[in-house]
């Protein structure tokens, strides 16, 4: 089983930056694809960025060029560097671990961007 704990959310002004972290328990982190999702009030949860176990990345069009996903396998931690934040980035951000059999979710961290 994998446990995920997100941190780094908060309140920031438009144009500001935040870095989210997702710390994972267990020994399978390095072999697991990881992803960040977000869910705004009244909207469906959506994929923000994903990183494979080998480090390949893909991003939602809405965040390309502004967000960067990365991972540190030695620390069992995934990151999301968010720059040039916009009010529409306001949401609860969740990390997800995608094993071959199961998907695990963290509890989420709130990101609020004020205009």
N, C-alpha and C positions, 0 to 999 in steps of 0.2 A: 504494500500500500504506500501511496505517496501523499504526503501532507505539504500543502503550499501556503505560504504566508506572504502577503503583499505588504509593502510599506512605501512611503514616499509621497503619498497624495497630499493635497492641501488646496489652499486658496491662492490664486495667482492672478495678476492682471493680464489683460490682452498683450500679447507679444512676449510674455515671460516664458520661463523654462521650469520644468520639473523633471526629476529622474525617479522613476518607479523601480522598485526591486521586488523580486519574487524569490524567496528562499525555499528550497525544496528539501524534504527529508528523504532518506532512502539512498540506495546505492545505484539506482538505475538512471540517475539524472543525465549522465553523459550519453546515454543511449536513447534518450527520449526527446522527441520533438516537443517544442514548447511554443506557447502562443499567448498573446495579449488580446483580450476582448474588452468591449465596453458596452454599457447599457445606460442610455439616457432615459429620463422619466417619460413614460408613455411610449417608448420605442423598444424594438426588439434588440436583443444582444447582437453585436456585430463584431466581426474579426477586425482587429486593428493591425496586427503584425504577427508573423510566424517565423520561427527559426528551427531548422532541422537539426538533428543530432550532429550533422556534419558542418553546420554553420550557414547553410543556404537560407536566405531570407526572402520574404515577400511581404508587401504592405497593401493596405487599403489605399485606393487612389486619393482619398481625402487627407491622408497623412504623409504621402510620399514627399520626400524632400524636407520634412519637418521633424519626423520621428525616426529614431534609430533603435532597433532591437539588437541585443547582444546577450552573450552568455559567458559565464566563467565556470567551467566544469570543475575546477579545483575547489571552488567555493559553493558548488551546487546552487548557483544563483543566476537568475535571468534579469535583465534590465530593460527598461524602456526610457530612452532619453527623448524628452518632448520639448521641442523648441518652437518659437513663434506660435505660442498657443492662442487659440481663438475661443470665443464664447461657445461655439458649437462643439468644442472638445469636452465640454462639461459632461461628466458621466461618472458612474462607478466603473472602475477598471478592474478586470479580473485576469488572473493568470491561469493557464490551463496546461496540463501535462498530458500528452497523447501517447500512451503506450500502445502496443499492438492489440491489447485486449480491452483496455479501459481508458477512460478519460477522467482526470481529476481536476477539480477546481479549487481555487482559493476563495477566501471570504469576501474579497473585493476591497478596494480603497477608493475613496471619493476624490475626484479632481473637479475643482470649480474654477472656472475662468471668468473673471469679472470684466465687463466692458467699460 
